[in-house]
Amino acid sequence: MPKAKPDNPVHTIVLPHYEPVFPPGPGRDEFVTACVVCHSPRYITMQPRFSRTTWLSEVDKMKNVYGAHISDEQVQKITDYLVSINGKPDSGQGPKGTYGE
């Protein structure tokens, strides 16, 4: 930690900055290209573990409501990737509420 100057009692520290690492896998390129344009990597990794139904609902919402520039094929690839890195078993029920669960 740098020492404060005698005329400045404020101390500073430098904290490490770690960006989340997204593992390789099918759909990763589409995910990074489409999602990190609007969402920070840290925000994406803070999401709860969602079922496939919920992730699909969220990705569809980004495309159809918020105007994300992704094709229907990319929706499926992005959903598959999100489920692979942050998914949970699907209940088989449709989405409910803001986060679908």
Contact map, one row per residue, 1 for C-alpha under 8 A:
11100000001111000000000000000000000000000000000000000000000000000000000000000000000000000000000000000
11110000001110000000000000000000000000000000000000000000000000000000000000000000000000000000000000000
11111000001000000000000000000000000000000000000000000000000000000000000000000000000000000000000000000
01111101111100000000000000000000000000000000000000000000000000000000000000000000000000000000000000000
00111111100000000000000000000000000000000000000000000000000000000000000000000000000000000000000000000
00011111100000000000000000000000000000000000000000000000000000000000000000000000000000000000000000000
00001111100000000000000000000000000000000000000000000000000000000000000000000000000000000000000000000
00011111110000000000000000000000000000000000000000000000000000000000000000000000000000000000000000000
00011111111000000000000000000000000000000000000000000000000000000000000000000000000000000000000000000
00010001111100000000000000000000000000000000000000000000000000000000000000000000000000000000000000000
11110000111110000000000000000000000000000000000000000000000000000000000000000000000000000000000000000
11010000011111000000000000000000000000000000000000000000000000000000000000000000000000000000000000000
11000000001111100000000000000000000000000000000000000000000000000000000000000000000000000000000000000
10000000000111110000000000000000000000000000000000000000000000000000000000000000000000000000000000000
00000000000011111000000000000000000000000000000000000000000000000000000000000000000000000000000000000
00000000000001111100000000000000000000000000000000000000000000000000000000000000000000000000000000000
00000000000000111110000000000000000000000000000000000000000000000000000000000000000000000000000000000
00000000000000011111000000000000000000000000000000000000000000000000000000000000000000000000000000000
00000000000000001111100000000000000000001100000000000000000000000000000000000000000000000000000000000
00000000000000000111110000000000000000001100100000000000000000000000000000000000000000000000000000000
00000000000000000011111000000000000000000000000000000000000000000000000000000000000000000000000000000
00000000000000000001111100010000000000000000000000000000000000000000000000000000000010000000000000000
00000000000000000000111110010000000000000000000000000000000000000000000000000000000010000000000000000
00000000000000000000011111010000000000000000000000000000000000000000000000000000000000000000000000000
00000000000000000000001111110000000000000000000000000000000000000000000000000000100000000000000000000
00000000000000000000000111111000000000000000000000000000000000000000000000001001100000000000000000000
00000000000000000000000011111110000000000000000000000000000000000000000001001101100000000000000000000
00000000000000000000011111111111000000000000000000000000000000000000000000000100100000000000000000000
00000000000000000000000001111111100000000000000000000000000000000000000000000000000000000000000000000
00000000000000000000000000111111110000000000000000000000000000000000000001001100000000000000000000000
00000000000000000000000000111111111100000000000000000000000000000000000000001100100000000000000000000
00000000000000000000000000011111111110000000000000000000000000000000000000000000000000000000000000000
00000000000000000000000000001111111110000000000000000000000000000000000000000000000000000000000000000
00000000000000000000000000000111111111000000000000000000000000000001110000000000000000000000000000000
00000000000000000000000000000011111111100000000000000000000000000000000000000000000000000000000000000
00000000000000000000000000000011111111111000000000000000000000000000000000000000000000000000000000000
00000000000000000000000000000001111111110000000000000000000000000000000000000000000000000000000000000
00000000000000000000000000000000011111110000000000000000000000000000000000000000000000000000000000000
00000000000000000000000000000000001111111011000000000000000000000000000000000000000000000000000000000
00000000000000000000000000000000000111111111000000000000000000000000000000000000000000000000000000000
00000000000000000011000000000000000100111111100000000000000000000000000000000000000000000000000000000
00000000000000000011000000000000000000011111110000000000000000000000000000000000000000000000000000000
00000000000000000000000000000000000000111111111000000000000000000000000000000000000000000000000000000
00000000000000000000000000000000000000111111111000000000000000000000000000000000000000000000000000000
00000000000000000001000000000000000000001111111000000000000000000000000000000000000000000000000000000
00000000000000000000000000000000000000000111111100000000000000000000000000000000000000000000000000000
00000000000000000000000000000000000000000011111110000000000000000000000000000000000000000000000000000
00000000000000000000000000000000000000000000011111000000000000000000000000000000000001000000000000000
00000000000000000000000000000000000000000000001111100000000000000000000000000000000001110000000000000
00000000000000000000000000000000000000000000000111111110000000000000000000000000001001110000000000001
00000000000000000000000000000000000000000000000011111110000000000000000000000000001000111110000000000
00000000000000000000000000000000000000000000000001111111000000000000000000000011001000111100000000000
00000000000000000000000000000000000000000000000001111111100000000000000000000000000000000101111000000
00000000000000000000000000000000000000000000000001111111110000000000000000000000000000000000011000111
00000000000000000000000000000000000000000000000001111111111000000000000000000010011000000000000000000
00000000000000000000000000000000000000000000000000011111111100000000000000110010000000000000000000000
00000000000000000000000000000000000000000000000000001111111110000000000000000000000000000000001000010
00000000000000000000000000000000000000000000000000000111111111000000000000000000000000000000000000100
00000000000000000000000000000000000000000000000000000011111111100000000000100110000000000000000000000
00000000000000000000000000000000000000000000000000000001111111111000000000100000000000000000000000000
00000000000000000000000000000000000000000000000000000000111111111100000000000000000000000000000000000
00000000000000000000000000000000000000000000000000000000011111111111000000000000000000000000000000000
00000000000000000000000000000000000000000000000000000000001111111111110000000000000000000000000000000
00000000000000000000000000000000000000000000000000000000000111111111000000000000000000000000000000000
00000000000000000000000000000000000000000000000000000000000111111110000000000000000000000000000000000
00000000000000000000000000000000000000000000000000000000000011111111000000000000000000000000000000000
00000000000000000000000000000000000000000000000000000000000001111111100000000000000000000000000000000
00000000000000000000000000000000010000000000000000000000000001110111110000000000000000000000000000000
00000000000000000000000000000000010000000000000000000000000000100011111000000000000000000000000000000
00000000000000000000000000000000010000000000000000000000000000100001111101100000000000000000000000000
00000000000000000000000000000000000000000000000000000000000000000000111111100000000000000000000000000
00000000000000000000000000000000000000000000000000000000000000000000011111110000000000000000000000000
00000000000000000000000000000000000000000000000000000000000000000000001111111000000000000000000000000
00000000000000000000000000100100000000000000000000000000000000000000011111111100000000000000000000000
00000000000000000000000000000000000000000000000000000001001100000000011111111110000000000000000000000
00000000000000000000000000000000000000000000000000000001000000000000000111111111000000000000000000000
00000000000000000000000001100110000000000000000000000000000000000000000011111111100000000000000000000
00000000000000000000000000110110000000000000000000000000001000000000000001111111110000000000000000000
00000000000000000000000000000000000000000000000000010011001000000000000000111111111000000000000000000
00000000000000000000000001100000000000000000000000010000000000000000000000011111111100000000000000000
00000000000000000000000011110010000000000000000000000000000000000000000000001111111110000000000000000
00000000000000000000000000000000000000000000000000000010000000000000000000000111111111100000000000000
00000000000000000000000000000000000000000000000001110010000000000000000000000011111111110000000000000
00000000000000000000000000000000000000000000000000000000000000000000000000000001111111100000000000000
00000000000000000000011000000000000000000000000000000000000000000000000000000000111111100000000000000
00000000000000000000000000000000000000000000000111000000000000000000000000000000011111110000000000000
00000000000000000000000000000000000000000000000011110000000000000000000000000000011111111000000000000
00000000000000000000000000000000000000000000000011110000000000000000000000000000001001111100000000000
00000000000000000000000000000000000000000000000000110000000000000000000000000000000000111110000000000
00000000000000000000000000000000000000000000000000111000000000000000000000000000000000011111100000000
00000000000000000000000000000000000000000000000000100000000000000000000000000000000000001111100000000
00000000000000000000000000000000000000000000000000001000000000000000000000000000000000000111110000000
00000000000000000000000000000000000000000000000000001000000000000000000000000000000000000111111000000
00000000000000000000000000000000000000000000000000001100000000000000000000000000000000000001111100010
00000000000000000000000000000000000000000000000000001100100000000000000000000000000000000000111110111
00000000000000000000000000000000000000000000000000000000000000000000000000000000000000000000011111111
00000000000000000000000000000000000000000000000000000000000000000000000000000000000000000000001111111
00000000000000000000000000000000000000000000000000000000000000000000000000000000000000000000000111111
00000000000000000000000000000000000000000000000000000100010000000000000000000000000000000000001111111
00000000000000000000000000000000000000000000000000000100100000000000000000000000000000000000011111111
00000000000000000000000000000000000000000000000001000100000000000000000000000000000000000000001111111
